């Protein structure tokens, strides 16, 4: 590939739409501007984002960050944290009781972080591909 041979892919560059060239051209008469009003006029001044006096979208939206309401009910569990749980079968309730997952957690997912030495049985807890391999390598199992 050479810089002098680069060109846009076929169909990427469409010709400019020429408005006001008759009805058969597709953009005749009002030229896509609708009927009357400030935006239909030549040189009709309107600010970008102006919504006719309605509070504009950029002012209606919150300015600082975003906090997902769903994040409060989800927990990410490190693989090495599973060793701290004393229960025979580890589920969401066992994780909350052990203090690994915060109270109010509805769903948990085990991620591959750290090492797991003992065999554990997981039930009703999501597992990443790498964490699943590590749990099964330590002699543990995952139940749906």
C-alpha angles and dihedrals in degrees: 000000000000129000092235091056097051116115136156117274117262112283094016095105111052121187117261113269108247108211128199096036099122138285095286091058090063099238103064132137104011092022095223094305096110121224125318124317132105094292092054093057125093107255091006102171118224128151120242106265094016110146102189096274095314112125103272121242093245089058095043093056121085113257104209121063131296129259116201113221088208093060090072091063097045128076134190113212124200117228094236090054090066090073090066093061113096097193120110092226115033115217133152093278091052091051091051092047091051090052094241096112120042120249112270094039112147100174131026134189127199115221129195103260122132127351132297117214103173130059113255135183117220123199126184093355123119118235133197119234094254093046091050091055092048093049092049091046089055089053097259130128139214122224122195 
